[in-house]
């Protein structure tokens, strides 16, 4: 019988690329990860890793095993959800991941509803950029989270996760005048920290207009972004949820660019009572009904 814990390590290696990265993400030592993967090779009786110096790559057999691992883990999650559904009250910890602009308008009313309807649930919230959500769900430090994609930065499909639409927003050009995006090639720009979706979207949306933006400032809080725009420090892209306290001097020009928010959770956990309750509360807060059958 194959060990699920070892299969998880192989799955993470296929995603992260190096044993060191797997060890850091899962708080193991590299030697412990190597030993577990070597033991898995003995259990399967076939080579799973090709070693070249300090680097390892997965064999075709290992890639097939990773695909099966996703199916196995989803089945185990479904079994756990069925067992949890036999209880009369929701208890335990529910870990929710959220991006900053969703906290006032979506997360806060959802938390109030969950706390009122299910007082036995221990709710914990982590604020993080959506690019960090998939890893946090996969390593089970989160149970459900909000993820995003922009028209110019689509979300990559992850076989370990299941998603459903939650909210769609218009992206605005924030500036001191209403001139169109195409004439902003020489303007200084304000964008998110490199590595975030907002930073990638700024670059790609401007490139689609034929220029590379000169990014003068990096800021991840849209309140800070709008303050910098109001101070004449540059122009920026701001989605609907980021316009909580607009400045009188800032002109917001709607663009044909959309930001889409989805709920994400591990495959097989969708019907777990706690996840189902969170889905309902978050959809109610976003005023979008849950979509069944996804």
C-alpha positions as CSV (number, residue, x, y, z in Angstrom):
1,X,0.0,0.0,0.0
2,X,1.4,3.4,-1.0
3,X,1.9,6.0,1.7
4,X,-0.3,9.1,1.1
5,X,2.2,11.3,2.9
6,X,5.0,10.3,0.6
7,X,2.7,10.8,-2.4
8,X,2.1,14.3,-1.2
9,X,5.8,15.0,-1.2
10,X,6.1,13.7,-4.8
11,X,3.2,15.9,-5.8
12,X,4.8,19.0,-4.2
13,X,8.1,18.2,-6.0
14,X,6.3,18.1,-9.3
15,X,4.9,21.6,-8.6
16,X,7.9,23.3,-6.8
17,X,10.7,21.8,-8.8
18,X,13.3,21.2,-6.2
19,X,13.7,19.2,-3.0
20,X,14.9,22.3,-1.2
21,X,11.7,24.2,-2.1
22,X,9.5,21.3,-1.0
23,X,11.4,21.1,2.3
24,X,11.0,24.8,2.9
25,X,7.3,24.9,2.1
26,X,6.4,21.9,4.3
27,X,8.9,22.6,7.1
28,X,10.9,19.5,6.5
29,X,14.7,19.1,6.0
30,X,15.9,18.4,2.5
31,X,17.4,15.1,3.7
32,X,14.1,14.0,5.1
33,X,12.3,14.8,1.9
34,X,14.9,12.8,-0.1
35,X,14.6,9.9,2.2
36,X,10.8,9.8,1.9
37,X,11.0,10.0,-1.9
38,X,13.6,7.2,-2.0
39,X,11.3,5.1,0.2
40,X,8.4,5.8,-2.1
41,X,10.5,4.5,-5.0
42,X,11.2,1.3,-3.1
43,X,7.5,0.9,-2.4
44,X,6.5,1.4,-6.1
45,X,9.3,-0.7,-7.5
46,X,9.9,1.7,-10.4
47,X,12.2,4.8,-10.8
48,X,10.4,8.0,-9.9
49,X,13.3,10.5,-10.0
50,X,16.1,11.1,-12.4
51,X,19.1,12.6,-10.5
52,X,21.7,14.8,-12.2
53,X,24.1,16.1,-9.6
54,X,22.0,17.9,-7.1
55,X,19.0,18.2,-9.4
56,X,16.1,15.8,-9.7
57,X,13.4,15.5,-12.3
58,X,10.3,13.3,-12.3
59,X,10.2,10.3,-14.6
60,X,7.1,9.6,-16.8
61,X,6.0,7.1,-14.2
62,X,6.2,9.7,-11.5
63,X,4.1,12.2,-13.5
64,X,1.4,9.5,-13.9
65,X,1.6,8.8,-10.2
66,X,1.1,12.5,-9.4
67,X,-2.0,12.5,-11.5
68,X,-3.4,9.6,-9.5
69,X,-2.4,11.3,-6.3
70,X,-4.7,14.2,-7.0
71,X,-7.5,11.8,-7.5
72,X,-6.7,9.9,-4.3
73,X,-6.5,13.1,-2.2
74,X,-9.8,14.4,-3.7
75,X,-11.5,11.1,-2.8
76,X,-10.1,11.3,0.8
77,X,-11.4,14.8,1.1
78,X,-14.8,13.7,-0.1
79,X,-14.9,10.9,2.4
80,X,-14.0,13.3,5.2
81,X,-16.8,15.7,4.0
82,X,-19.3,12.9,4.1
83,X,-18.3,12.0,7.7
84,X,-18.5,15.6,8.8
85,X,-22.0,15.9,7.3
86,X,-23.2,13.3,9.8
87,X,-22.7,15.7,12.7
88,X,-25.5,18.0,13.9
89,X,-23.4,21.1,14.5
90,X,-20.4,22.7,12.9
91,X,-17.2,22.7,15.0
92,X,-13.5,22.9,14.4
93,X,-11.3,25.4,12.7
94,X,-12.1,27.1,9.4
95,X,-9.1,28.9,7.9
96,X,-10.0,31.6,5.3
97,X,-7.6,33.4,3.0
98,X,-8.6,36.8,1.6
99,X,-7.0,39.8,-0.3
100,X,-7.1,43.2,1.5
101,X,-9.8,45.0,-0.5
102,X,-12.3,42.2,0.1
103,X,-12.1,42.4,3.9
104,X,-14.5,45.4,4.5
105,X,-17.2,44.5,1.9
106,X,-17.2,40.7,1.6
107,X,-15.3,39.1,4.4
108,X,-16.6,41.1,7.4
109,X,-20.3,40.4,6.7
110,X,-19.5,36.8,5.9
111,X,-17.7,36.4,9.2
112,X,-20.6,37.9,11.1
113,X,-23.0,35.5,9.4
114,X,-20.8,32.5,10.0
115,X,-20.3,33.4,13.7
116,X,-24.0,33.9,14.2
117,X,-25.2,30.8,12.4
118,X,-22.4,28.4,13.5
119,X,-21.0,29.6,16.9
120,X,-19.0,26.3,17.2
121,X,-16.8,27.2,14.3
122,X,-13.4,28.6,15.1
123,X,-12.8,31.1,12.3
124,X,-9.3,32.3,11.4
125,X,-8.4,34.8,8.7
126,X,-5.2,35.3,6.8
127,X,-4.6,38.3,4.6
128,X,-2.5,37.4,1.6
129,X,-2.0,38.2,-2.1
130,X,-3.9,35.9,-4.4
131,X,-0.7,34.5,-6.0
132,X,0.0,32.8,-2.6
133,X,-3.4,31.2,-2.3
134,X,-2.9,28.0,-4.3
135,X,0.2,26.9,-2.3
136,X,-1.6,27.8,1.0
137,X,-4.6,25.6,0.1
138,X,-2.5,22.7,-1.1
139,X,-0.4,22.6,2.1
140,X,-3.6,22.9,4.1
141,X,-2.7,26.1,5.9
142,X,-6.0,27.5,4.4
143,X,-9.3,25.7,3.8
144,X,-11.1,28.2,1.6
145,X,-9.8,31.4,0.0
146,X,-10.5,34.2,-2.5
147,X,-8.4,34.2,-5.6
148,X,-8.3,36.6,-8.5
149,X,-7.5,36.9,-12.1
150,X,-7.4,39.9,-14.5
151,X,-8.2,39.9,-18.2
152,X,-4.5,40.2,-18.8
153,X,-3.4,37.8,-16.0
154,X,-5.6,34.7,-16.2
155,X,-5.4,32.2,-13.3
156,X,-3.6,29.0,-14.0
157,X,-5.6,25.8,-13.6
158,X,-4.5,23.7,-10.6
159,X,-5.6,20.1,-10.5
160,X,-5.6,20.1,-6.7
161,X,-8.1,22.9,-6.4
162,X,-11.7,23.6,-7.3
163,X,-13.0,27.1,-7.9
164,X,-16.3,28.9,-8.5
165,X,-17.1,32.5,-9.6
166,X,-17.8,35.0,-6.8
167,X,-17.5,38.6,-8.1
168,X,-16.5,40.6,-11.2
169,X,-15.3,44.2,-11.0
170,X,-14.4,47.0,-13.4
171,X,-10.8,48.2,-13.4
172,X,-10.4,52.0,-13.5
173,X,-7.6,54.3,-14.6
174,X,-6.9,56.6,-11.6
175,X,-5.3,59.9,-12.6
176,X,-5.7,63.7,-12.2
177,X,-7.4,64.0,-15.6
178,X,-9.7,61.9,-17.8
179,X,-7.2,61.3,-20.7
180,X,-7.4,57.8,-22.1
181,X,-4.9,55.0,-21.3
182,X,-3.3,55.1,-24.7
183,X,-1.8,58.6,-24.0
184,X,-0.2,57.6,-20.6
185,X,2.9,56.0,-22.1
186,X,5.1,58.8,-20.7
187,X,3.4,59.1,-17.3
188,X,4.9,57.7,-14.1
189,X,3.0,54.7,-12.8
190,X,2.1,53.3,-9.4
191,X,1.8,49.5,-9.3
192,X,1.8,46.7,-6.8
193,X,4.9,45.0,-5.5
194,X,6.7,42.9,-8.1
195,X,5.3,39.3,-8.1
196,X,1.7,40.4,-7.3
197,X,-1.2,40.1,-9.7
198,X,-1.6,43.9,-9.7
199,X,2.0,44.5,-10.8
200,X,1.7,41.9,-13.6
201,X,-1.6,43.3,-14.8
202,X,-0.2,46.9,-14.9
203,X,2.6,45.8,-17.1
204,X,0.5,43.6,-19.4
205,X,-2.3,46.1,-19.8
206,X,0.1,48.8,-20.8
207,X,2.0,46.5,-23.2
208,X,-1.4,45.8,-24.8
209,X,-1.6,49.5,-25.5
210,X,1.9,49.5,-27.1
211,X,4.1,50.7,-24.3
212,X,5.9,49.6,-21.2
213,X,5.0,51.6,-18.1
214,X,7.6,53.5,-16.1
215,X,6.8,52.4,-12.6
216,X,7.9,55.0,-10.1
217,X,6.2,53.7,-6.9
218,X,5.1,50.3,-5.6
219,X,2.2,50.1,-3.3
220,X,-0.2,47.2,-2.5
221,X,-2.9,49.1,-0.6
222,X,-5.3,50.9,-2.9
223,X,-5.9,53.6,-0.4
224,X,-2.1,54.4,-0.6
225,X,-2.3,54.2,-4.4
226,X,-5.1,56.7,-4.6
227,X,-3.3,59.0,-2.2
228,X,-0.2,58.9,-4.4
229,X,-2.3,59.6,-7.5
230,X,-3.9,62.6,-5.7
231,X,-0.5,63.9,-4.9
232,X,0.5,63.9,-8.5
233,X,2.9,61.0,-8.2
234,X,1.6,59.0,-11.1
235,X,-1.4,57.1,-12.5
236,X,-2.6,53.6,-11.6
237,X,-5.1,50.9,-12.2
238,X,-7.7,50.5,-9.4
239,X,-10.6,48.0,-9.3
240,X,-14.1,48.7,-7.9
241,X,-13.3,47.3,-4.4
242,X,-10.2,49.5,-4.2
243,X,-12.2,52.7,-4.4
244,X,-13.4,52.7,-0.8
245,X,-12.5,56.3,-0.1
246,X,-11.8,58.2,-3.4
247,X,-10.0,61.5,-3.4
248,X,-11.7,64.5,-4.8
249,X,-8.8,65.3,-7.0
250,X,-8.6,61.8,-8.5
251,X,-10.5,61.0,-11.8
252,X,-11.6,57.4,-12.2
253,X,-12.0,56.3,-15.8
254,X,-13.7,52.9,-16.3
255,X,-11.7,50.6,-18.6
256,X,-12.7,47.5,-20.5
257,X,-10.6,45.5,-18.1
258,X,-12.1,43.2,-15.5
259,X,-10.9,41.7,-12.3
260,X,-12.7,38.4,-11.4
261,X,-12.7,36.9,-7.9
262,X,-13.3,33.2,-7.3
263,X,-13.7,31.0,-4.3
264,X,-11.1,28.3,-4.1
265,X,-10.8,25.2,-2.0
266,X,-9.2,21.8,-2.2
267,X,-10.8,19.4,-4.7
268,X,-13.2,17.1,-2.8
269,X,-13.9,19.6,0.0
270,X,-16.7,21.5,-1.7
271,X,-19.5,19.8,0.2
272,X,-17.8,19.7,3.6
273,X,-20.3,21.4,5.9
274,X,-17.9,24.1,7.0
275,X,-16.8,24.8,3.4
276,X,-20.4,24.8,2.3
277,X,-21.4,27.3,5.0
278,X,-18.5,29.5,4.1
279,X,-19.4,29.4,0.4
280,X,-22.9,30.5,1.2
281,X,-21.8,33.3,3.6
282,X,-19.3,34.7,1.1
283,X,-21.7,34.5,-1.8
284,X,-24.4,36.3,0.2
285,X,-21.9,39.0,1.2
286,X,-20.9,39.4,-2.5
287,X,-24.6,39.3,-3.5
288,X,-23.9,36.5,-6.0
289,X,-25.8,33.2,-5.5
290,X,-23.7,30.0,-5.2
291,X,-23.3,28.0,-8.4
292,X,-24.1,24.3,-8.0
293,X,-22.6,21.6,-10.1
294,X,-19.2,23.0,-10.6
